[in-house]
């Protein structure tokens, strides 16, 4: 049963944990890229995806998380985010992001625009990140990969303004 998560506050969902699966893809690094995300709460499921004409895999991995969080209609939700990106998991769970923010991303740390946006969003929720092996037997991660690659291969790709302006395009 697929429903929009606008009814996420429904009383029949109390006690059901919110699970978010995310993945990113790029055809070349940089190249056309896409993200995919699936939000699961009880019996409800919502899929998100989008494609960009020139970006990187890490940006799409992070954008998948951001777009999933932006789609939530209620703050202070606890959620577990499952991703096959150790870059994402370690940046948050090992507090690398906190260090990058304190040093203003010195030393060539990339994706400052997206990390700062994620950091701002993350304050509204109670989040935990879990790494899952990509291209394995996790049906939700595999579906996110399908969404991300289809978006990367799609038409009318958006402009990743952060990437293109940072890299002189």
Secondary structure, DSSP 4 states (H G I P E B T S, - for coil): ----GGGTT-GGGTTPPEEEEEEEEEEETTEEEEEEEEEEETTEEEEEEEEEEEE-HHHHHHHHHHHHHHT-SSSS-EEEEEES-HHHHHHHHT-HHHHHHHTTTTTT---HHHHHHHHHHHTTSEEEEEE--TTSS-HHHHHHHHHHHHHHTSSSPBP-HHHHHHTT-
